[in-house]
Amino acid sequence: MTPPADLSRADFLPETVHKRDIFSETVSGQLAGVADFPVVLRKLDTVPLYARPIAWGLARREIKALRAVQGIEGCPVLVRVDKTGLLRSWTKGTPLQLAKPTDPAWYRDAKRLLRQMRRAGVTHNDIAKPQNWLMTPEGRAAVIDFQLASVHRRRSKLFRIMAREDLRHLLKQKRAYAPNLLTPSEQRMLNQKALPARIWMATGKKLYNFVTRRLMNWSDGEGTEDRIERDGPALRTALLDHAQVRDVALCTYALPAKGVGLYAFVETDLPAADLAGLAPDPKPDLIQPVPALPRDAQGAARMDALQLVATNRLDELAQIQADDPALAATLKPIVAARLNLTDRVLRS
């Protein structure tokens, strides 16, 4: 994507908050007076003081990498950096876990993209995540999220290892979505992890999993449904006893460092503060009043859509709304006022 001439002075017009965590807030939008050039801001000026050194450290990695890959088709365009954060182009496309490409052309283009990044001395280091790969509307490959990327001044052994791991992680996506396209040499590469990767899996990864899943209970979905079964009946009864509450839908989502959260969507005209007063202990972690719950043809609440809202999975929400204008209209105010802006998911 080629940016218009000078964007340094154009005001950023925010539209959608996609994610918020301790290190940044990700907001998509437009630039005033600039047509057909959507952008996304990694907003850093509201990060807590104690987290700013790490937040800006990650941002500096991303800035350096984006500058190095400018002009490579499939990489974001760095628009500007200021005290607010870093602004880059918004890449139009479908995340890989939704696109599930089976066309050999996409994988050839993805390899082309990695080759060009390698020539620029850049390794991405985070493309094991399918959500960091996109299929563009033209069927091309694109990558996003360069926070962990590295820029190498020379083709050292470490650079070659990291570049190989980027390619191996692409092949893992190919194995997941188009295993019939894997060649014998690609199969061998998949089975031969680099030594640093093997060391990480044997040591650091196990420690990371122990701390996040066992000590912090970060994203372990075990017992997910228990939260609804245990707390749901009393909560529904208490809320539905009020004349102005028409319906209640309960979903779960990942609570960073705290396990499983309970998200209550309440069809009512009452404000959230009143609903919190009606809810018995233990109260839901999030309670959102909505003008109307999305419903199917039989009148039942669309729990699939509400679960996507509760877990902040906007890409998948866009997919299910694309061919259903009525659903999109009902979800619009719910999505705009959603209360969970993290991107953690519950493990099954």
C-alpha positions in Angstrom: 0.0 0.0 0.0 1.4 3.4 -1.0 0.6 6.3 1.4 -0.5 9.7 0.1 2.1 12.4 -0.1 2.4 13.9 3.4 0.5 12.5 6.4 2.6 14.0 9.1 0.0 16.7 9.9 -3.2 14.9 9.3 -5.4 14.4 12.4 -6.1 10.8 13.4 -9.8 10.1 13.6 -10.4 7.0 15.8 -13.2 4.6 15.0 -12.7 1.2 16.7 -10.7 0.1 19.7 -9.5 -3.4 18.9 -7.4 -4.2 21.9 -6.2 -2.7 25.2 -3.7 -4.1 27.6 -1.0 -2.9 29.9 1.4 -2.1 27.1 -0.7 -0.3 24.5 -4.1 0.3 23.0 -4.8 -0.5 19.4 -7.2 1.7 17.6 -8.2 1.8 13.9 -9.5 4.8 12.1 -8.9 7.3 9.3 -6.8 10.4 8.7 -8.7 13.7 8.3 -8.9 14.7 4.7 -7.3 11.4 3.5 -9.5 9.1 1.6 -9.0 5.3 1.1 -6.1 5.0 3.5 -7.2 3.3 6.7 -4.7 3.4 9.6 -4.2 1.9 13.0 -2.7 3.6 16.0 -0.7 1.8 18.7 -1.5 4.2 21.4 1.1 4.5 24.2 0.4 7.8 25.9 -2.1 6.2 28.3 0.1 3.3 29.4 0.8 3.3 33.2 4.1 4.9 34.1 5.5 1.6 35.5 4.9 -0.1 32.1 6.1 2.6 29.8 9.8 1.4 29.5 8.6 -2.0 28.3 5.8 -0.5 26.1 8.2 1.8 24.4 10.9 -0.9 24.1 8.4 -3.0 22.2 7.3 0.0 20.2 10.9 0.8 19.2 11.4 -2.7 17.9 8.3 -2.4 15.8 9.3 1.1 14.5 12.7 -0.1 13.5 11.4 -3.2 11.8 8.6 -1.3 9.9 11.1 1.2 8.7 13.3 -1.7 7.4 10.4 -3.3 5.5 8.9 -0.2 3.8 8.1 -0.9 0.2 7.7 -4.7 0.7 4.2 -5.7 -0.6 2.4 -7.3 2.3 4.0 -5.3 5.1 2.4 -2.3 6.9 3.4 1.3 6.0 4.8 3.3 9.0 3.0 6.6 8.8 4.5 8.5 11.7 5.7 8.3 15.3 5.0 10.8 18.0 4.4 11.0 21.8 1.0 9.5 21.3 2.4 6.3 19.8 3.0 4.9 16.3 0.7 5.1 13.4 0.7 2.6 10.5 -1.4 1.6 7.6 -4.3 -0.8 8.2 -3.8 -4.0 6.2 -7.0 -5.2 4.7 -7.3 -8.9 4.9 -8.7 -12.0 6.7 -6.6 -13.6 9.5 -5.3 -17.0 8.6 -7.4 -19.0 11.1 -10.5 -17.7 9.3 -9.2 -17.6 5.7 -7.7 -21.1 5.9 -6.0 -20.8 2.5 -5.8 -23.9 0.3 -4.5 -22.2 -2.8 -0.8 -22.9 -3.5 -0.5 -19.3 -4.7 -1.0 -17.9 -1.2 1.8 -20.0 0.2 4.1 -19.0 -2.7 3.4 -15.4 -2.0 4.0 -15.9 1.7 7.4 -17.3 0.9 8.1 -14.4 -1.4 7.2 -12.0 1.5 9.6 -13.8 3.9 12.4 -13.8 1.3 12.0 -10.0 0.9 12.0 -9.4 4.6 15.1 -11.6 4.9 16.9 -9.5 2.3 16.0 -6.4 4.3 17.6 -8.1 7.4 14.3 -8.5 9.2 12.9 -11.6 11.0 9.4 -11.4 12.3 9.7 -13.9 15.2 5.9 -14.1 15.9 4.3 -15.7 12.9 3.6 -18.9 14.6 0.4 -17.1 15.4 -2.1 -17.5 12.5 -3.7 -14.1 13.4 -0.4 -12.4 12.4 -0.8 -13.7 8.8 -3.5 -12.2 6.6 -5.0 -13.1 3.2 -5.7 -9.9 1.4 -8.8 -9.4 -0.7 -6.6 -10.0 -3.8 -5.5 -13.4 -2.3 -2.0 -12.1 -1.4 -0.1 -12.7 1.8 0.5 -10.1 4.4 1.9 -9.9 7.9 1.2 -7.7 10.8 2.3 -7.0 14.4 6.1 -6.4 14.3 6.5 -5.9 18.1 8.8 -8.9 18.5 10.6 -8.4 15.1 14.4 -8.1 14.8 16.5 -6.1 12.4 19.9 -7.6 11.7 22.8 -5.6 10.3 24.6 -8.7 9.1 23.7 -12.3 8.1 25.0 -13.9 11.3 24.3 -17.4 12.3 21.6 -16.1 14.7 19.9 -14.2 11.8 19.9 -17.4 9.7 18.4 -19.4 12.5 15.7 -16.9 13.1 14.9 -16.6 9.4 14.6 -20.4 9.2 12.2 -20.4 12.1 10.0 -17.8 10.4 9.9 -20.1 7.4 9.2 -23.2 9.5 6.4 -21.4 11.3 4.9 -20.6 7.8 5.0 -24.3 7.0 3.2 -25.0 10.3 0.3 -22.8 8.9 0.5 -24.8 5.7 0.3 -28.0 7.6 -2.7 -26.8 9.4 -4.7 -25.5 6.4 -3.3 -27.2 3.3 -1.3 -30.3 4.4 -1.7 -31.9 1.0 0.5 -29.1 -0.4 3.6 -29.9 1.7 6.6 -31.1 -0.2 8.9 -33.8 1.3 11.6 -31.1 2.0 9.0 -29.0 3.8 8.0 -32.0 5.9 11.6 -32.5 6.9 12.0 -28.9 7.9 8.9 -29.1 10.0 10.4 -32.1 11.8 13.8 -30.3 12.4 13.4 -27.5 14.9 16.4 -25.2 15.3 18.5 -25.8 18.4 17.4 -22.5 20.1 13.8 -23.5 19.5 14.4 -27.0 21.0 16.1 -25.4 24.0 13.1 -23.0 24.4 10.6 -25.8 24.2 12.5 -27.9 26.7 13.1 -25.1 29.2 11.7 -21.6 28.8 8.4 -22.7 27.2 7.7 -25.1 30.1 8.5 -22.4 32.6 6.3 -19.9 30.8 3.4 -22.4 30.6 3.8 -23.2 34.3 3.8 -19.6 35.4 1.0 -18.4 33.1 -1.3 -21.4 33.2 -0.7 -22.9 36.7 0.5 -20.0 38.9 -1.4 -17.1 37.1 -4.2 -19.2 35.5 -3.9 -16.9 32.6 -5.8 -18.6 29.8 -6.7 -22.0 30.9 -10.3 -22.8 30.0 -10.7 -25.8 32.3 -13.9 -25.3 34.3 -15.2 -22.7 31.9 -18.8 -23.9 31.9 -18.7 -24.3 35.7 -18.8 -20.5 36.0 -22.1 -20.3 34.1 -23.6 -23.4 35.8 -22.5 -22.3 39.3 -23.3 -18.6 39.2 -25.8 -18.3 36.3 -29.1 -19.5 37.8 -29.1 -17.1 40.7 -27.9 -14.2 38.5 -30.6 -14.8 35.9 -33.3 -15.0 38.6 -32.2 -11.8 40.3 -32.0 -9.8 37.1 -35.2 -11.2 35.5 -37.2 -10.4 38.6 -36.9 -6.7 37.7 -39.7 -5.6 35.4 -37.3 -3.6 33.1 -35.1 -6.6 32.4 -36.3 -8.5 29.3 -33.6 -11.2 28.9 -30.1 -12.2 30.1 -27.3 -14.0 28.1 -24.2 -15.2 29.9 -20.8 -15.9 28.3 -17.3 -16.6 29.6 -13.9 -15.0 28.6 -10.3 -15.2 29.8 -9.3 -13.1 32.8 -5.6 -12.4 32.6 -4.0 -13.7 35.7 -7.4 -14.5 37.2 -8.9 -17.4 35.3 -12.4 -17.4 33.8 -14.6 -14.3 33.8 -18.4 -14.2 33.5 -19.8 -11.6 31.0 -23.5 -10.8 31.3 -25.4 -9.2 28.4 -28.7 -7.8 29.8 -31.5 -6.7 27.5 -32.8 -3.7 29.4 -33.1 0.1 29.5 -31.5 0.2 32.9 -28.0 1.6 33.3 -25.1 -0.7 34.2 -24.9 0.7 37.8 -28.4 -0.3 38.5 -27.8 -3.8 37.1 -24.7 -4.2 39.3 -26.9 -3.4 42.3 -29.4 -6.1 41.3 -26.8 -8.8 40.7 -26.2 -11.2 43.7 -22.7 -12.2 44.9 -20.6 -13.4 43.3 -21.3 -10.7 40.8 -20.4 -11.2 37.1 -17.1 -9.7 36.2 -18.6 -7.6 33.3 -22.3 -6.6 33.0 -23.4 -4.8 29.8 -26.9 -3.5 29.3 -27.9 -3.8 25.6 -31.0 -2.5 23.8 -31.7 -5.8 22.2 -29.9 -9.2 22.1 -29.2 -10.7 18.7 -31.6 -13.5 17.9 -32.0 -16.3 15.4 -35.1 -17.1 13.3 -36.6 -19.0 16.3 -36.1 -16.0 18.6 -33.3 -17.6 20.6 -30.3 -15.4 21.6 -27.4 -15.7 19.2 -24.9 -17.1 21.7 -22.3 -17.6 19.0 -22.2 -13.9 18.2 -22.3 -12.8 21.9 -19.4 -15.2 22.7 -17.3 -13.5 20.0 -18.2 -10.1 21.5 -17.3 -11.3 25.0 -13.9 -12.6 23.8 -13.2 -9.5 21.6 -12.9 -11.5 18.4 -13.7 -8.7 16.0 -12.4 -10.5 12.9 -14.8 -13.4 13.4 -17.6 -11.0 14.2 -17.1 -9.3 10.9 -17.3 -12.7 9.1 -20.7 -13.7 10.6 -22.1 -10.2 10.0 -21.0 -9.9 6.4 -24.1 -11.6 4.9 -26.6 -10.7 7.7 -27.5 -7.0 7.7 -30.1 -7.5 10.5 -27.5 -9.2 12.8 -25.0 -6.5 12.0 -27.5 -3.8 13.0 -28.3 -5.4 16.3 -24.7 -6.1 17.1 -23.4 -2.6 16.2 -24.2 -0.9 19.6 -23.2 -4.0 21.5 -19.8 -4.2 19.9 -19.3 -0.4 20.3 -19.9 -0.6 24.0 -18.2 -4.0 24.7 -16.3 -4.2 28.0 -13.6 -6.7 27.3 -10.8 -5.3 25.1 -8.2 -8.0 25.6 -7.4 -10.7 23.1 -6.8 -13.6 25.4 -8.7 -16.8 24.6 -9.9 -19.7 26.7 -8.2 -23.0 26.1 -10.4 -25.9 25.5 
